[in-house]
């Protein structure tokens, strides 16, 4: 007993920093979702303070709290909405903070928490791996067994984090290299071309959509090389790090055949189908609109329809005025934004795999079979429960936010719904509502952005005190549905 006590004392750190490391590691492992929310909230508060400082503005004056908070949430949540002119309001220091903020926020809540825990503890242990795994699969934030066929296995989390860092740096660098000569061709100075190229590449990959120049996207409206580079960056960020990781692993092991996981197949398939569907619908609905796509001919309308379809996933860049689009096109955009991109990506929304699981369940019900199947694999029922929960809570958040903002502003339903969904899905496309909304509506939109980015599954797991095991079952009775 004495020997065991002496051994246990050796396991307790003697320095205050060692005890901090131990407490952080224990709390992060016991409640990764709460740890992630604390880190995310802390970042927003820090950036709110930074944006409030006079040094952050071009006029060297303090930014009002509502604008500073909204900008901080939009930056950390990689949304792209703003209550101020992002190009002219902020100073060089402010733009650097925006750039760093989207890089940090684009990593994701649990990935960010895992990296922070790794920095503090100086190792990637089992707890840190469990935290990071939560971003690759929301089911991991729950206690107990996890469904089979995960997107990323626990042993691959270290490699995934390396892939996240390397892919972010390399993709943004490639986009910046492509954009740089195009900015020179449009008359920007060498200094501005370098900085703006890096800025645009970061905003594309993180799916944020801020523009650093005062004219915004107007100078590049007809530059297909520039716009194609932005689309490539948005797709790379929105497709999801598990898909990027699977592609990189496949390229490394060309000698051996590597089977794609069900997650990768569903993500790529549904992502492509929605992008094509948006492309076709935008062209059909807006090709005759002289204020949007019909201004420069059929060829340009085809390209701009594709660009708008990609940006509606979560990119946020736009070369046309959203207010000039038809109501039907706004509704299409609402649906595309609500779905968003891939899981564990820089995009928002309910995610394409969530939509895929719901359609698989509907198809199984229509065929009269009990199990959901796709690509020769069976999807467990607990995945369907999570998908239904995500959609239900997401729709509830959007509905409550829409009603609240409508009551505050008295604006049109179509415009309010558009901006609320854009905020929840961290897309960044806007009718301009946030610029002119009362302070109360600004706070509502900020909360909506936060809830949309952290994810309903993560939030629910963080608020739950503990998993409650039920050792009995009530009698079964079937209510009438439909």
C-alpha positions in Angstrom: 0.0 0.0 0.0 2.8 2.4 0.9 4.6 1.6 -2.3 1.4 2.2 -4.3 0.9 5.6 -2.6 4.5 6.6 -3.3 4.1 5.6 -7.0 0.8 7.5 -7.3 2.5 10.6 -5.8 5.1 10.5 -8.6 2.3 10.6 -11.2 1.1 14.0 -9.8 2.9 17.0 -11.4 4.8 19.1 -8.9 4.8 22.4 -10.8 1.8 24.6 -11.3 2.2 24.3 -15.1 2.2 20.6 -14.9 -0.9 20.6 -12.8 -2.6 22.9 -15.4 -1.6 20.5 -18.1 -3.1 17.6 -16.1 -6.4 19.4 -15.4 -6.8 20.5 -19.1 -6.1 17.0 -20.3 -8.6 15.5 -17.8 -11.3 18.0 -18.6 -10.8 17.7 -22.4 -11.0 13.9 -22.2 -14.0 13.9 -19.9 -16.0 16.4 -21.9 -14.6 17.2 -25.3 -17.7 19.1 -26.4 -17.7 21.4 -23.5 -13.9 21.9 -23.8 -14.5 22.8 -27.5 -17.3 25.3 -26.7 -15.2 27.0 -24.0 -12.2 27.3 -26.5 -14.5 28.6 -29.2 -16.3 31.1 -26.9 -13.0 32.3 -25.5 -11.6 32.9 -29.0 -14.7 35.0 -29.9 -14.3 37.1 -26.7 -10.6 37.7 -27.4 -11.3 38.7 -31.0 -14.1 40.9 -29.9 -11.7 42.8 -27.7 -9.1 43.0 -30.5 -11.7 44.4 -33.0 -12.9 46.9 -30.4 -9.4 48.5 -30.1 -8.8 51.8 -32.0 -5.7 50.2 -33.6 -7.9 47.8 -35.5 -9.8 50.5 -37.4 -8.6 52.7 -40.2 -10.1 55.7 -38.4 -8.3 54.8 -35.2 -11.5 54.9 -33.3 -13.1 52.3 -31.1 -15.6 50.0 -32.9 -19.0 49.7 -31.2 -19.5 46.5 -29.2 -22.2 45.1 -31.5 -20.1 45.5 -34.6 -16.9 44.1 -32.9 -18.8 41.1 -31.5 -20.6 40.4 -34.8 -17.3 40.6 -36.7 -15.5 38.3 -34.3 -18.3 35.7 -34.5 -18.4 36.0 -38.3 -14.6 35.6 -38.5 -14.2 32.7 -36.0 -17.3 31.0 -37.5 -16.0 31.7 -41.0 -19.3 33.1 -42.0 -18.6 36.2 -44.1 -21.4 38.4 -42.9 -20.6 41.9 -41.7 -22.2 45.0 -40.2 -19.3 47.2 -41.4 -17.4 47.6 -44.7 -14.7 45.0 -44.2 -12.4 46.6 -46.8 -12.4 50.2 -45.5 -13.3 50.0 -41.8 -10.4 47.9 -40.6 -6.8 48.9 -40.5 -3.8 46.8 -41.5 -3.8 45.3 -38.0 -7.5 44.6 -38.2 -7.1 42.8 -41.5 -4.4 40.7 -40.0 -6.7 39.7 -37.2 -9.4 38.8 -39.7 -6.9 36.7 -41.7 -5.7 34.9 -38.6 -9.2 34.5 -37.2 -10.6 32.7 -40.3 -7.5 30.4 -40.3 -8.2 29.4 -36.7 -11.9 29.2 -37.1 -11.8 27.2 -40.3 -10.1 24.2 -38.5 -13.4 23.3 -36.8 -14.4 23.3 -33.1 -13.2 19.9 -32.0 -10.1 20.0 -34.2 -9.2 23.4 -32.8 -9.7 22.1 -29.2 -7.6 19.0 -30.0 -4.7 21.1 -31.3 -4.8 23.4 -28.3 -4.9 20.4 -26.0 -1.9 19.0 -27.9 0.0 22.2 -27.5 -0.7 22.4 -23.8 0.1 18.7 -23.1 2.8 18.5 -25.8 1.5 15.1 -27.0 -1.4 13.7 -28.9 -2.7 11.1 -26.5 -5.9 9.1 -26.5 -8.0 11.9 -25.1 -6.7 14.4 -27.7 -7.4 11.8 -30.4 -11.0 11.4 -29.2 -11.5 15.1 -29.2 -10.3 15.5 -32.8 -12.3 12.4 -33.9 -15.4 14.2 -32.9 -15.0 16.6 -35.8 -14.7 13.8 -38.3 -17.8 12.1 -36.9 -20.3 13.8 -34.5 -21.3 10.4 -33.1 -18.0 10.3 -31.3 -19.0 13.1 -28.9 -21.4 10.7 -27.2 -20.4 8.2 -24.6 -20.5 4.5 -25.4 -19.9 2.6 -28.6 -19.6 4.3 -31.9 -21.3 3.0 -35.1 -19.1 1.0 -37.5 -17.5 2.4 -40.7 -16.3 5.7 -39.3 -15.0 8.3 -41.8 -11.6 8.4 -39.9 -10.4 5.6 -37.6 -9.1 6.6 -34.2 -5.6 5.5 -35.1 -5.6 7.8 -38.1 -6.4 11.0 -36.1 -2.7 12.1 -35.9 -2.4 11.7 -39.7 -5.7 13.6 -40.2 -4.4 16.6 -38.1 -1.3 16.7 -40.2 -3.4 16.5 -43.4 -5.5 19.4 -42.1 -2.5 21.6 -41.6 -0.7 20.6 -44.8 -3.8 20.8 -47.0 -4.8 24.2 -45.7 -1.3 25.7 -46.3 -0.7 24.1 -49.7 -4.2 24.7 -51.1 -4.2 28.3 -50.0 -0.7 28.8 -51.4 -1.7 27.4 -54.8 -4.8 29.5 -55.1 -2.7 32.6 -54.1 -0.2 31.8 -56.8 -2.9 31.6 -59.5 -4.7 34.8 -58.3 -1.5 36.9 -58.0 -0.9 37.6 -61.7 -4.6 38.2 -62.3 -4.6 41.0 -59.6 -1.5 42.5 -61.3 -3.4 42.4 -64.6 -6.3 44.3 -63.0 -4.0 47.2 -62.0 -3.3 46.4 -58.4 0.2 47.2 -57.1 2.7 44.5 -56.4 2.3 45.0 -52.6 -1.5 44.9 -52.8 -1.5 41.9 -55.2 0.6 39.8 -52.8 -1.5 40.6 -49.7 -4.8 40.4 -51.5 -3.9 37.1 -53.1 -3.1 35.6 -49.8 -6.3 37.1 -48.3 -8.6 35.9 -51.1 -7.1 32.4 -51.0 -7.7 32.1 -47.2 -11.3 33.4 -47.6 -11.9 30.9 -50.4 -10.5 27.8 -48.6 -12.2 28.7 -45.3 -15.4 29.4 -47.1 -15.6 32.9 -45.5 -16.1 35.2 -48.5 -14.7 38.5 -47.2 -13.0 40.8 -49.9 -10.0 43.0 -48.9 -10.4 45.6 -51.7 -12.9 48.4 -51.6 -14.5 47.4 -54.9 -15.1 43.9 -53.7 -15.6 41.3 -56.5 -16.6 43.9 -59.1 -13.2 44.1 -60.8 -13.1 40.3 -61.3 -16.7 39.7 -62.5 -15.5 38.7 -66.0 -12.2 37.1 -65.0 -12.9 33.4 -65.3 -9.4 32.4 -64.2 -9.8 34.4 -60.9 -13.3 33.1 -60.3 -12.3 29.5 -61.1 -9.5 29.7 -58.6 -12.0 30.9 -56.0 -14.4 28.1 -56.8 -11.6 25.5 -56.5 -10.7 26.8 -53.1 -14.3 26.8 -51.9 -14.8 23.3 -53.0 -11.6 22.1 -51.4 -12.6 23.6 -48.1 -16.2 22.6 -48.3 -15.7 18.9 -49.3 -14.3 18.1 -45.9 -10.9 17.1 -44.4 -11.8 13.4 -44.2 -12.3 13.4 -48.0 -9.0 15.3 -48.5 -7.3 12.8 -46.2 -8.8 9.8 -48.1 -7.6 11.3 -51.4 -4.1 11.9 -50.1 -3.9 8.4 -48.7 -5.0 7.0 -52.1 -2.3 9.0 -53.9 0.3 7.7 -51.5 -0.6 4.1 -52.0 -1.0 3.9 -55.8 0.5 0.4 -55.8 -2.3 -1.0 -53.6 -6.0 -0.5 -54.2 -7.7 1.5 -51.5 -11.4 1.3 -51.0 -13.2 4.5 -50.3 -15.3 4.7 -47.2 -19.0 5.1 -47.3 -18.6 8.6 -45.9 -16.3 9.7 -48.8 -18.6 8.2 -51.4 -21.7 9.8 -50.1 -20.0 13.1 -49.6 -18.6 13.3 -53.1 -21.8 12.0 -54.8 -24.3 14.3 -53.0 -21.9 17.3 -53.1 -21.6 16.9 -56.9 -25.3 16.3 -57.4 -26.3 19.4 -55.5 -23.7 21.5 -57.2 -25.0 20.4 -60.6 -28.6 20.9 -59.6 -27.9 24.4 -58.4 -26.0 25.1 -61.6 -29.0 24.0 -63.8 -31.6 25.7 -61.6 -29.8 29.1 -61.5 -29.3 29.1 -65.2 -33.0 28.2 -65.8 -34.3 30.8 -63.3 -31.9 33.7 -63.9 -30.7 33.4 -67.5 -33.5 35.8 -68.5 -32.9 38.3 -65.7 -31.2 41.3 -67.2 -30.1 42.5 -63.7 -28.2 39.2 -62.9 -27.1 36.6 -65.5 -28.6 37.9 -68.8 -26.4 41.0 -69.0 -23.3 39.4 -70.7 -24.7 36.6 -72.9 -25.4 32.9 -72.6 -21.8 31.8 -72.1 -21.3 34.1 -69.2 -24.6 33.0 -67.7 -23.6 29.4 -67.8 -20.3 30.2 -66.0 -21.9 32.5 -63.5 -24.6 30.0 -62.7 -21.9 27.5 -61.8 -20.1 30.1 -59.7 -23.2 31.0 -57.8 -24.0 27.3 -57.2 -20.6 26.7 -55.7 -20.7 29.8 -53.6 -24.2 29.0 -52.3 -22.7 25.9 -50.6 -20.8 28.1 -48.1 -18.4 30.2 -50.1 -20.0 33.6 -49.8 -18.4 35.3 -52.8 -20.8 36.9 -55.3 -20.4 39.0 -58.4 -24.1 39.8 -58.7 -26.5 41.6 -56.3 -28.5 39.1 -54.4 -31.3 41.6 -54.1 -31.8 41.5 -57.9 -32.4 37.7 -58.0 -35.9 36.3 -58.4 -37.7 34.9 -55.4 -37.5 31.4 -56.8 -33.7 31.7 -57.0 -33.5 33.0 -53.5 -35.4 29.9 -52.3 -33.0 27.6 -54.2 -30.1 29.4 -52.5 -31.8 29.0 -49.1 -32.0 25.2 -49.7 -28.4 24.9 -50.9 -27.1 27.0 -48.0 -29.1 25.0 -45.5 -27.5 21.8 -46.7 -24.0 23.2 -46.8 -20.9 21.1 -47.5 -19.2 18.0 -46.2 -18.7 17.0 -42.5 -15.5 18.2 -40.8 -15.1 20.9 -43.4 -14.9 24.7 -43.4 -18.5 24.8 -44.7 -21.6 25.1 -42.6 -25.1 23.7 -42.9 -26.6 20.4 -41.9 -24.0 18.7 -44.2 -24.5 16.6 -47.3 -24.1 13.3 -45.6 -27.0 14.2 -43.3 -29.2 14.8 -46.3 -27.9 11.5 -47.8 -28.9 9.5 -44.8 -32.4 11.0 -44.8 -32.9 10.0 -48.4 -31.5 6.5 -47.8 -34.1 6.1 -45.0 -36.8 7.4 -47.3 -35.7 5.0 -50.0 -35.6 2.1 -47.6 -39.1 2.9 -46.4 -40.4 3.1 -50.0 -38.9 -0.3 -50.8 -40.2 -1.9 -47.7 -36.8 -2.9 -46.3 -35.7 -2.5 -42.7 -32.1 -1.4 -43.2 -30.6 1.6 -45.0 -28.0 0.5 -47.5 -25.7 2.3 -50.0 -22.6 1.1 -52.0 -22.9 -2.4 -50.5 -22.8 -1.1 -46.9 -25.5 -0.9 -44.2 -26.1 2.3 -42.3 -26.9 1.8 -38.6 -30.2 3.3 -37.2 -28.4 5.5 -34.7 -26.9 7.4 -37.6 -30.4 8.2 -38.8 -31.4 9.4 -35.3 -28.5 11.8 -35.3 -29.4 13.0 -38.8 -33.0 13.6 -37.8 -31.9 15.5 -34.7 -29.5 17.7 -36.7 -32.2 18.6 -39.2 -34.8 19.2 -36.6 -32.7 21.4 -34.3 -31.3 23.2 -37.3 -34.7 24.0 -38.6 -35.8 25.1 -35.2 -32.9 27.5 -34.8 -33.5 29.0 -38.3 -37.3 29.3 -37.6 -36.8 31.0 -34.1 -34.1 33.3 -35.5 -36.2 34.2 -38.5 -39.3 35.1 -36.4 -37.2 37.1 -34.0 -35.4 39.1 -36.7 -38.7 39.7 -38.5 -40.3 41.0 -35.3 -37.3 43.3 -34.7 -36.8 44.6 -38.2 -40.1 44.3 -39.9 -38.3 43.5 -43.1 -39.4 41.2 -46.0 -39.7 37.5 -45.1 -37.7 36.4 -48.1 -34.7 38.6 -47.2 -34.8 37.9 -43.5 -35.0 34.1 -44.1 -32.2 34.4 -46.6 -29.8 36.1 -44.2 -30.8 33.9 -41.3 -30.0 30.7 -43.2 -26.8 32.3 -44.5 -25.8 33.1 -40.9 -26.7 29.6 -39.6 -25.0 27.9 -42.5 -22.0 30.2 -42.2 -22.3 31.0 -45.9 -21.9 34.8 -46.1 -24.2 35.6 -49.0 -26.5 38.5 -47.9 -29.2 40.9 -48.9 -27.5 43.6 -46.8 -29.8 43.0 -43.8 -27.1 43.0 -41.2 -25.7 46.3 -42.3 -28.9 48.2 -41.5 -30.5 46.0 -38.9 -31.0 47.2 -35.3 -28.6 46.2 -32.6 -30.9 43.5 -31.2 -31.2 41.8 -34.6 -27.4 42.0 -35.0 -27.0 40.0 -31.7 -29.6 37.5 -32.9 -27.7 36.9 -36.1 -24.5 36.5 -34.2 -26.0 33.9 -32.0 -27.3 32.1 -35.1 -23.9 32.1 -36.6 -22.4 30.6 -33.4 -25.0 27.9 -33.2 -24.6 27.0 -36.8 -20.8 26.7 -36.6 -20.4 24.7 -33.4 -23.0 22.3 -34.6 -26.2 21.1 -33.0 -24.7 17.7 -32.1 -21.7 19.2 -30.3 -23.9 21.7 -28.5 -26.4 19.1 -27.4 -23.6 16.9 -26.1 -22.0 19.8 -24.3 -25.2 20.7 -22.5 -26.0 17.2 -21.5 -24.9 16.5 -17.9 -24.2 12.9 -18.6 -25.5 10.0 -20.6 -28.4 8.4 -18.8 -28.7 4.7 -19.0 -32.2 3.3 -19.0 -32.6 -0.2 -17.6 -36.3 -0.7 -18.6 -38.6 -0.3 -21.6 -42.1 1.0 -21.7 -44.8 -0.9 -23.6 -44.6 -0.3 -27.3 -47.3 1.6 -29.1 -47.3 3.1 -32.6 -48.7 6.5 -33.3 -50.2 7.4 -36.7 -47.6 9.2 -38.8 -48.2 10.9 -42.1 
